Amino acid sequence: MRRRYPTFLISVLAFGYAFLYVPIILVMVYSFNDSRLVSIWGGFSLRWYGELLHNEQIIDAAWLSLRVAVMSATAATVLGTLAALALTRMGRYRGRFLFTGMVAAPLVMPEIITGLSLLLLFVSLQDLVGWPNGRGALTITLSHITFSMAYVAVIVQSRLAAMDATLEEAAMDLGGTPFRVTLDITLPLVMPAMLSGWLLAFTLSLDDLVITSFVSGPGASTLPMVIYSKVKLGLTPDINALATLIIVVVTLCVACAGWLTLSGNAKSPTVARTHN
């Protein structure tokens, strides 16, 4: 018998999805609007995509955001993985409780407090040692590493806690040093968690506005800062075109990841039957 779902449940589900996706669809539709007013339809046109490609401010901000996101996500993944290894593989040591609190603090700290404290840190360092010389891409990258490595550490730590420790013990029994065991056994097993942490750190860096507003300087405006400044002065349809391009890229990435996951799940039973 077919399972029947209550009408109320279906209605709530439909309303929730409509609330999430109808605004996104409207943004994509109005990106093809010929009118300069974002709320009035003036006919189908691709003019705003052409103007977007010639908007040097948005293009420079997008490239800066991508560079900062890649560098901060990579550094945060390395540091977050090392922190997770220290919390799960080093046993009990003096200062462990303090170190755990320091790793988890960026997760619960309000962004405005984090941004203000980092601004005061950079200003103090510049007055004391002359570094960093002003605020720009470097200070933005360091700030993004500071808060995103906590997310990577939590993800990798959960994977390490659930991993079978007997694999590492067996490798050590066969003569492997702790360093080689970490490289040959531990890191390959936690690589999916590291990849997930990198993607999360990349997304957080690309999306951050509050902390970046505190630690950025003249000539170092990221894409969220440029979009926010345009919102205060009045939106133009080229922002809809930019949002549409971002939505299309994200959708393609999600679709590719889903396809790879389904392909891997489909091949697993075949491989298992072959070995049997």
Helices and strands as residue ranges (DSSP letters): H 7-30, H 47-53, H 56-89, H 96-108, H 111-129, H 137-162, H 166-173, H 178-181, I 182-186, H 187-207, H 210-215, H 223-233, H 237-275
